[in-house]
Amino acid sequence: MTAPLLDVRLADVGEGIAEAEIVEWLVRPGDTVKADQAVVVITTDKAAVEIPAPVAGTVRELAATPGTIVPTGGLLLRLETAAAAAPNGRAPQAAPSTRKRAAELGVDLREVVGTGPDGRVLADDVERHAAPPSRAEPAVETRDVEIVPLRGLRRQTARAVAESWRTIPAIAEFRDVDATGLIAARDAARAVRSPGAPPFTLLPFFVRAVVRALARNPSFNASIDVERNEIARRTGFHVGIATATDDGLVVPVLRDADALDLDGLAAELDRLVRRARAGELQPGEMSGSSVTITNVGSYGTEFGIPIVRERESAIVAFGRIRDLVVAVDGAPAVRPMLPLTVAADHRLNDGRELAAFTAAIAAALAS
């Protein structure tokens, strides 16, 4: 009697993740694996993750090759086991609007892989199922052109920012902040640093200012779920830190930032950036933030409009400090001015709230 085969599918490995790319198989057909043994490495827009075998068995089929994009719920491999898991016959969960759209498109919800919480079918899932992306090769002039496959973190970043740009109606506020006191405070902190302590930049001050602004403007310490018609207000203060790596942009999350002093912030920022650049971050270290900070001044940039990330209320960009002539007590004076840009999700906050949040950041930087 032939032993049953168990389909091992891609589970939800993090909030909002609808698909992942196969990076490397750690097993081959015919290999015997133990329960919880890592069998494949995948990458998402959050991190690289090892997926374990749910039970012991023998690998009979690998369903995807490295570089393949697998949707959440998609088949990874088949295991020959002592007993196959029973199918889940639960009716698909979906909002009335999603069910209506499925009916319009002639889509059977039972055939759709849900990417929402607990497998909930979202409107985007229905759209993708009804019109899968074309696999046709683009017409590209190949003379004097190097074709580079869009893979890994760069591909995930491209899809994530495109989706954010498409779905989040953003508004933006721009300000110049006098950084005289900020620079003096940073220099004073550096003067008393212990040898071997993590580098002390302006970033801890940026984080502290954003946290203070969130405390004064709780409507920004939140995220919106349009499918559920809900706004989730957070009580903790978790801030995303946009970090450039050799593979692309990642956003580790600095948790409970309000509980850390400036030295603690500097140490935690150093730890997170090191883990990010070493590719060691786990999905849980890159979720749960309400706002992301991006220090574009480190690249020489002054102003720009950053893209608000999904499940966040805003993104705050700090530009390159430069000397400007400004009015001080009615007379012209040269001051180091810090460009500040805040882009916000208009579904959560209006212009009045954005102005108050931006002003709170500016005031905290000056205090």
Secondary structure, DSSP 8 states (H G I E B T S, - for coil): ----EEEEE----STT--EEEEEEES--TT-EE-TT-EEEEEE-SS-EEEEE-SS-EEEEEE---TT-EEETT-EEEEEE-SS----------B-HHHHHHHHHHT--GGGS---SGGG-B-HHHHHHHHS-----------TT-------HHHHHHHHHHHHHHHH--EEEEEEEEE-HHHHHHHHHHHHT--TT-----SHHHHHHHHHHHHHH-GGGSEEEETTTTEEEE-SS--EEE-EEETTEEE--EETTGGG--HHHHHHHHHHHHHHHHTT---GGGG---SEEEE-GGGGT---------TT-SEEEEE---EEEEEEETTEEEEEEEEEEEEEEETTT--HHHHHHHHHHHHHHHH-
